[in-house]
Amino acid sequence: MTDEIDRKLLALLRANAREPAAALAKKLKISRGTVQNRIARMLATGAIGGFTVRTAPELETGRVRAVMSIAIQGEQSGKVIKALNGFPQVERIYTTNGRWDLVAKINTATLADFSAALDQIRLIEGIAATETSLLLASAK
């Protein structure tokens, strides 16, 4: 269970997961030990699933990124998700509500790789329809 301090701590970690505990403690106006204990607790409970690396945008120049909205036929979500997980170009898969059943984040090196990945994904049994939008620039 998270409280307001945990939520603020998570926001600071999202911005910079390498920030020292002492600096986090100062920003949150709590002790360094409290920060360390809260991080340890959130790791143990799964509230924090791990830490990751964000590369500088200039290192990712030329990459083709997109989001693909996917409608699934009947009750084939598990089968479609399993198939999508087999594609290295698919970074993340989200379940959603509304018109689309899934949203997949796609990342490829070239437009040709992107086109080939889309062609293959659309052949997955159980996919009824897709709509794909290229991600042009980050607003943040």
C-alpha positions in Angstrom: 0.0 0.0 0.0 1.4 3.3 -1.0 0.8 6.7 0.6 1.6 10.3 -0.6 5.3 10.1 0.3 5.6 6.8 -1.7 3.9 8.5 -4.7 6.2 11.5 -4.5 9.2 9.2 -4.1 8.1 7.2 -7.2 7.7 10.4 -9.2 11.3 11.4 -8.2 12.6 7.9 -9.1 10.8 8.0 -12.5 12.6 11.3 -13.2 16.0 10.0 -12.1 16.3 6.5 -10.7 20.0 7.1 -10.0 19.4 10.1 -7.7 21.1 9.4 -4.3 18.9 8.5 -1.3 20.3 11.6 0.5 19.1 13.9 -2.3 15.7 12.2 -2.4 15.4 12.5 1.4 16.1 16.2 1.3 13.5 16.8 -1.4 10.9 14.7 0.5 11.9 16.1 3.9 12.4 12.7 5.4 15.5 10.8 6.5 17.8 8.9 4.2 17.1 5.7 6.0 13.3 6.2 5.5 13.9 6.6 1.7 16.0 3.4 1.6 13.4 1.5 3.7 10.5 2.7 1.5 12.4 1.8 -1.7 13.3 -1.7 -0.3 9.6 -2.2 0.7 8.3 -1.2 -2.7 10.8 -3.5 -4.4 9.8 -6.4 -2.1 6.0 -5.8 -2.7 6.4 -5.3 -6.5 5.3 -1.7 -6.4 8.7 -1.0 -8.0 9.4 -3.7 -10.6 13.0 -2.6 -11.3 15.1 0.1 -12.6 15.8 0.9 -16.3 18.0 3.0 -18.5 16.6 5.8 -20.6 18.9 6.7 -23.5 19.5 10.2 -24.7 17.3 11.0 -27.8 20.4 11.6 -29.9 21.4 8.0 -29.4 18.0 6.8 -30.8 18.1 9.0 -33.9 16.5 7.3 -36.9 14.5 4.7 -34.9 11.0 4.2 -36.0 8.5 4.1 -33.1 4.8 3.6 -33.2 1.7 2.5 -31.2 -0.5 -0.1 -32.7 -4.1 -0.4 -31.4 -5.4 -4.0 -31.8 -8.9 -5.4 -31.9 -9.1 -9.1 -31.0 -11.6 -11.7 -32.4 -13.5 -13.4 -29.6 -11.6 -14.6 -26.6 -8.1 -14.9 -28.1 -6.3 -12.3 -26.1 -3.9 -14.7 -24.4 -3.0 -16.2 -27.8 -2.4 -12.8 -29.4 -0.4 -11.5 -26.5 1.8 -14.6 -26.6 2.4 -14.2 -30.3 3.2 -10.4 -29.9 5.7 -11.2 -27.2 7.6 -13.2 -29.8 8.4 -10.1 -31.8 11.6 -8.2 -30.7 10.1 -5.1 -32.3 7.3 -5.0 -29.7 8.6 -3.2 -26.7 5.4 -3.2 -24.5 1.9 -4.5 -24.7 -1.0 -3.0 -22.8 -4.6 -4.2 -22.4 -7.1 -1.4 -22.7 -10.8 -0.7 -22.8 -13.0 0.9 -25.5 -12.8 0.2 -29.2 -9.3 -1.5 -29.0 -8.4 -4.5 -26.8 -4.6 -4.0 -26.9 -2.0 -1.3 -27.5 1.5 -2.4 -28.6 4.5 -0.1 -28.6 6.7 -0.9 -31.6 10.4 0.1 -32.1 12.4 -0.7 -35.2 15.7 0.4 -36.8 14.3 1.3 -40.2 11.0 2.0 -42.0 11.5 -1.2 -43.9 11.8 -3.2 -40.7 8.8 -1.4 -39.3 6.7 -2.3 -42.4 7.8 -5.9 -42.3 6.9 -6.1 -38.5 3.5 -4.7 -39.2 2.9 -7.2 -42.0 3.8 -10.1 -39.7 1.8 -8.8 -36.7 -1.3 -8.4 -38.8 -1.1 -12.1 -39.8 -1.4 -13.2 -36.1 -4.5 -15.4 -35.8 -7.1 -13.7 -33.6 -6.3 -10.1 -34.7 -9.5 -8.6 -36.1 -8.2 -5.1 -36.9 -5.3 -2.7 -36.2 -4.6 1.0 -36.3 -1.1 2.2 -36.2 0.3 5.7 -35.4 3.9 6.6 -35.9 5.4 8.6 -33.0 7.0 11.6 -34.5 8.4 13.6 -31.5 8.4 13.6 -27.8 6.5 16.4 -26.1 8.4 15.9 -22.8 
